Amino acid sequence: MATSEKCGTSLSPEQLINPRSTLSGNAPVKKATTHWYLPLNKHEDFLRKWILEDHAADWKANVVGQM
């Protein structure tokens, strides 16, 4: 079954079929990462205004949707 690509769609690495680097042609290597979590809920009002009002034209719709 063929699927259509949707530009800007986020995919997990497991969803990619035969992924390869466009630069080297090598397959990607999964590695452990460290994640930092920031208390964004403490700044929600400021961020909501800054993103949706002050800088609304600066973002693509799919980016705003993920924020």
Stockholm file with secondary structure:
# STOCKHOLM 1.0

chainA/1-67         MATSEKCGTSLSPEQLINPRSTLSGNAPVKKATTHWYLPLNKHEDFLRKWILEDHAADWKANVVGQM
#=GR chainA/1-67 SS CCCCCCTTCCCCGGGCSSCCCTTTCCCCCCCCCCCCCCCGGGGHHHHHHIIIIITGGGSCHHHHHHC
#=GC SS_cons        CCCCCCTTCCCCGGGCSSCCCTTTCCCCCCCCCCCCCCCGGGGHHHHHHIIIIITGGGSCHHHHHHC
//
